[in-house]
């Protein structure tokens, strides 16, 4: 019952749900990529050092693009 309420609440068309859906999507993709790296490490496709490097690179991409998006939104409001 609670799951249906949560899903129904997310599917409602109100101005506040779009950012929530975007944030959930970004977090979902981030977690999926982390799970993929852990899976590759568990199957010995990559080494531990390579997995750490991939984690750091993934975090750097998300933080870097997040900063770029924040600056772009700030600059667009100035004009």
Backbone as a printed PyTorch tensor [residue, N CA C, xyz], in Angstrom:
tensor([[[  0.8240,  -1.1920,   0.0000],
         [  0.0000,   0.0000,   0.0000],
         [  0.8690,   1.2570,   0.0000]],

        [[  1.9050,   1.2650,   0.8480],
         [  2.7710,   2.4370,   0.9260],
         [  3.5210,   2.6470,  -0.3850]],

        [[  3.9390,   1.5440,  -1.0280],
         [  4.6370,   1.6610,  -2.3030],
         [  3.7690,   2.2850,  -3.3720]],

        [[  2.4890,   1.9280,  -3.3850],
         [  1.5650,   2.5120,  -4.3600],
         [  1.3800,   4.0010,  -4.1220]],

        [[  1.3420,   4.3970,  -2.8530],
         [  1.2030,   5.8120,  -2.5490],
         [  2.4270,   6.5940,  -2.9940]],

        [[  3.5990,   6.0230,  -2.7900],
         [  4.8270,   6.7050,  -3.1920],
         [  4.8830,   6.8150,  -4.7090]],

        [[  4.5610,   5.7390,  -5.4140],
         [  4.5800,   5.7690,  -6.8750],
         [  3.5260,   6.7340,  -7.3960]],

        [[  2.3450,   6.7320,  -6.7980],
         [  1.2900,   7.6470,  -7.2270],
         [  1.7080,   9.0880,  -6.9740]],

        [[  2.4050,   9.3330,  -5.8700],
         [  2.8410,  10.6790,  -5.5550],
         [  3.8990,  11.1500,  -6.5470]],

        [[  4.8140,  10.2780,  -6.9680],
         [  5.8510,  10.6660,  -7.9180],
         [  5.2980,  10.8780,  -9.3120]],

        [[  4.2060,  10.1910,  -9.6510],
         [  3.6680,  10.3160, -10.9960],
         [  2.7180,  11.4890, -11.1500]],

        [[  2.4050,  12.1750, -10.0680],
         [  1.5240,  13.3370, -10.1700],
         [  2.2590,  14.4540, -10.8880]],

        [[  1.5410,  15.1930, -11.6920],
         [  2.1660,  16.2690, -12.4590],
         [  2.0660,  17.5730, -11.6830]],

        [[  3.0590,  17.8370, -10.8950],
         [  3.1560,  19.1150, -10.2090],
         [  4.5540,  19.6550, -10.4790]],

        [[  4.7340,  20.9470, -10.3360],
         [  6.0360,  21.5430, -10.6670],
         [  7.1800,  21.0300,  -9.8120]],

        [[  6.9210,  20.4970,  -8.6380],
         [  7.9900,  20.0840,  -7.7360],
         [  8.4890,  18.6720,  -7.9950]],

        [[  7.7790,  17.8530,  -8.7620],
         [  8.2010,  16.4700,  -8.9410],
         [  9.2510,  16.3090, -10.0260]],

        [[  9.3630,  17.2470, -10.9560],
         [ 10.3480,  17.1020, -12.0210],
         [ 11.7820,  17.1080, -11.4850]],

        [[ 12.1630,  18.0520, -10.6250],
         [ 13.5260,  17.9890, -10.0710],
         [ 13.7790,  16.7270,  -9.2530]],

        [[ 12.7390,  16.2380,  -8.5700],
         [ 12.8900,  15.0150,  -7.7920],
         [ 13.1440,  13.8220,  -8.7030]],

        [[ 12.4280,  13.7540,  -9.8090],
         [ 12.6290,  12.6650, -10.7670],
         [ 14.0250,  12.7270, -11.3820]],

        [[ 14.4930,  13.9200, -11.6790],
         [ 15.8320,  14.0800, -12.2460],
         [ 16.8860,  13.6560, -11.2240]],

        [[ 16.7160,  14.0740,  -9.9890],
         [ 17.6710,  13.7050,  -8.9430],
         [ 17.6790,  12.1940,  -8.7180]],

        [[ 16.5030,  11.5830,  -8.7010],
         [ 16.4360,  10.1320,  -8.5360],
         [ 17.0820,   9.4110,  -9.7140]],

        [[ 16.9170,   9.9460, -10.9110],
         [ 17.5510,   9.3530, -12.0870],
         [ 19.0660,   9.4360, -12.0260]],

        [[ 19.5760,  10.5900, -11.6240],
         [ 21.0270,  10.7780, -11.5240],
         [ 21.6060,   9.8500, -10.4640]],

        [[ 20.9480,   9.7730,  -9.3180],
         [ 21.4240,   8.8900,  -8.2480],
         [ 21.3380,   7.4270,  -8.6880]],

        [[ 20.2810,   7.0820,  -9.4110],
         [ 20.1320,   5.7110,  -9.9060],
         [ 21.2340,   5.3120, -10.8660]],

        [[ 21.5710,   6.1990, -11.7960],
         [ 22.6440,   5.9090, -12.7490],
         [ 23.9820,   5.8190, -12.0170]],

        [[ 24.2100,   6.7100, -11.0550],
         [ 25.4470,   6.6900, -10.2830],
         [ 25.6020,   5.3640,  -9.5400]],

        [[ 24.5290,   4.9230,  -8.8930],
         [ 24.5720,   3.6540,  -8.1550],
         [ 24.7390,   2.4640,  -9.1100]],

        [[ 24.1210,   2.5290, -10.2760],
         [ 24.2700,   1.4480, -11.2550],
         [ 25.7160,   1.3450, -11.7360]],

        [[ 26.3600,   2.4740, -11.9660],
         [ 27.7600,   2.4450, -12.3970],
         [ 28.6680,   1.9260, -11.2790]],

        [[ 28.3800,   2.2970, -10.0500],
         [ 29.1490,   1.7630,  -8.9230],
         [ 28.9650,   0.2510,  -8.8270]],

        [[ 27.7240,  -0.2100,  -9.0000],
         [ 27.4600,  -1.6510,  -8.9610],
         [ 28.1940,  -2.3700, -10.0980]],

        [[ 28.2640,  -1.7540, -11.2530],
         [ 28.9880,  -2.3440, -12.3790],
         [ 30.4780,  -2.4660, -12.0730]],

        [[ 31.0580,  -1.4420, -11.4760],
         [ 32.4790,  -1.4970, -11.1160],
         [ 32.7220,  -2.5930, -10.0830]],

        [[ 31.8490,  -2.6960,  -9.0940],
         [ 31.9970,  -3.7460,  -8.0780],
         [ 31.8450,  -5.1270,  -8.7000]],

        [[ 30.9060,  -5.2670,  -9.6350],
         [ 30.7180,  -6.5440, -10.3300],
         [ 31.9710,  -6.9250, -11.1210]],

        [[ 32.5380,  -5.9660, -11.8430],
         [ 33.7570,  -6.2500, -12.6100],
         [ 34.9150,  -6.6080, -11.6830]],

        [[ 34.9870,  -5.9690, -10.5280],
         [ 36.0270,  -6.2910,  -9.5580],
         [ 35.8180,  -7.6910,  -8.9940]],

        [[ 34.5750,  -8.0540,  -8.7120],
         [ 34.2880,  -9.3800,  -8.1520],
         [ 34.5840, -10.4950,  -9.1570]],

        [[ 34.3790, -10.2240, -10.4360],
         [ 34.6440, -11.2190, -11.4740],
         [ 36.1100, -11.2110, -11.9210]],

        [[ 36.9390, -10.4150, -11.2860],
         [ 38.3780, -10.2900, -11.5820],
         [ 38.6490,  -9.8360, -13.0090]],

        [[ 37.7510,  -9.0470, -13.5500],
         [ 37.9830,  -8.4510, -14.8710],
         [ 38.9300,  -7.2720, -14.7280]],

        [[ 38.7960,  -6.5470, -13.6180],
         [ 39.6770,  -5.4150, -13.3300],
         [ 40.3570,  -5.6540, -11.9840]],

        [[ 41.4650,  -4.9680, -11.7720],
         [ 42.1890,  -5.0890, -10.5100],
         [ 41.6160,  -4.0960,  -9.4910]],

        [[ 42.0400,  -4.2300,  -8.2570],
         [ 41.5710,  -3.3330,  -7.2020],
         [ 42.0150,  -1.8950,  -7.4610]],

        [[ 43.2340,  -1.7240,  -7.9540],
         [ 43.7310,  -0.3840,  -8.2590],
         [ 42.9150,   0.2560,  -9.3770]],

        [[ 42.5580,  -0.5330, -10.3780],
         [ 41.7610,  -0.0140, -11.4710],
         [ 40.3540,   0.3530, -10.9910]],

        [[ 39.7980,  -0.4440, -10.0810],
         [ 38.4760,  -0.1470,  -9.5410],
         [ 38.4970,   1.1590,  -8.7470]],

        [[ 39.5330,   1.3550,  -7.9460],
         [ 39.6540,   2.6010,  -7.1860],
         [ 39.7720,   3.7840,  -8.1310]],

        [[ 40.5600,   3.6340,  -9.1840],
         [ 40.7080,   4.6980, -10.1700],
         [ 39.3720,   4.9880, -10.8530]],

        [[ 38.6060,   3.9560, -11.1540],
         [ 37.2950,   4.1540, -11.7780],
         [ 36.3280,   4.8460, -10.8280]],

        [[ 36.3690,   4.5030,  -9.5340],
         [ 35.5260,   5.1800,  -8.5450],
         [ 35.8630,   6.6680,  -8.4610]],

        [[ 37.1500,   6.9680,  -8.4110],
         [ 37.5830,   8.3700,  -8.3110],
         [ 37.1950,   9.1310,  -9.5710]],

        [[ 37.3710,   8.5150, -10.7340],
         [ 37.0150,   9.1720, -11.9950],
         [ 35.5060,   9.4070, -12.0780]],

        [[ 34.7210,   8.4340, -11.6580],
         [ 33.2680,   8.5780, -11.6780],
         [ 32.8210,   9.7070, -10.7590]],

        [[ 33.3720,   9.7470,  -9.5710],
         [ 33.0410,  10.8210,  -8.6390],
         [ 33.4630,  12.1800,  -9.2060]],

        [[ 34.6420,  12.2270,  -9.8080],
         [ 35.1150,  13.4720, -10.4020],
         [ 34.2260,  13.9550, -11.5310]],

        [[ 33.7500,  13.0340, -12.3600],
         [ 32.8460,  13.4190, -13.4420],
         [ 31.5430,  13.9850, -12.8960]],

        [[ 30.9810,  13.3180, -11.8980],
         [ 29.7120,  13.7930, -11.3480],
         [ 29.8740,  15.1410, -10.6590]],

        [[ 30.9430,  15.3230,  -9.9010],
         [ 31.1560,  16.6030,  -9.2270],
         [ 31.4690,  17.6930, -10.2460]],

        [[ 32.3070,  17.3830, -11.2300],
         [ 32.6880,  18.3720, -12.2370],
         [ 31.5090,  18.8240, -13.0790]],

        [[ 30.7330,  17.8730, -13.5840],
         [ 29.5730,  18.2610, -14.3880],
         [ 28.5070,  18.9380, -13.5270]],

        [[ 28.3910,  18.5430, -12.2780],
         [ 27.4550,  19.2200, -11.3760],
         [ 27.8370,  20.6810, -11.1740]],

        [[ 29.1310,  20.9410, -11.0280],
         [ 29.5980,  22.3260, -10.8850],
         [ 29.3480,  23.1120, -12.1630]],

        [[ 29.5950,  22.4960, -13.3160],
         [ 29.3380,  23.1820, -14.5780],
         [ 27.8640,  23.5260, -14.7450]],

        [[ 26.9920,  22.6030, -14.3920],
         [ 25.5580,  22.8600, -14.5030],
         [ 25.1380,  23.9730, -13.5510]],

        [[ 25.6740,  23.9670, -12.3390],
         [ 25.3370,  25.0110, -11.3630],
         [ 25.7980,  26.3810, -11.8510]],

        [[ 26.9980,  26.4570, -12.3970],
         [ 27.5100,  27.7350, -12.9070],
         [ 26.6930,  28.1930, -14.1080]],

        [[ 26.3300,  27.2580, -14.9940],
         [ 25.5260,  27.6080, -16.1640],
         [ 24.1730,  28.1740, -15.7430]],

        [[ 23.5350,  27.5490, -14.7570],
         [ 22.2300,  28.0420, -14.3020],
         [ 22.3640,  29.4060, -13.6410]],

        [[ 23.4600,  29.6120, -12.8990],
         [ 23.6860,  30.9040, -12.2690],
         [ 23.9070,  31.9950, -13.3070]],

        [[ 24.7130,  31.7050, -14.3170],
         [ 25.0120,  32.6980, -15.3550],
         [ 23.7700,  32.9970, -16.1890]],

        [[ 22.9720,  31.9720, -16.4660],
         [ 21.7690,  32.2110, -17.2700],
         [ 20.7560,  33.0880, -16.5230]],

        [[ 20.7520,  33.0400, -15.2000],
         [ 19.8600,  33.9090, -14.4260],
         [ 20.3500,  35.3470, -14.4130]],

        [[ 21.6330,  35.5760, -14.6320],
         [ 22.1750,  36.9350, -14.6180],
         [ 21.7820,  37.7140, -15.8630]],

        [[ 21.5790,  37.0250, -16.9690],
         [ 21.3070,  37.7430, -18.2340],
         [ 19.8860,  38.1690, -18.3560]]])
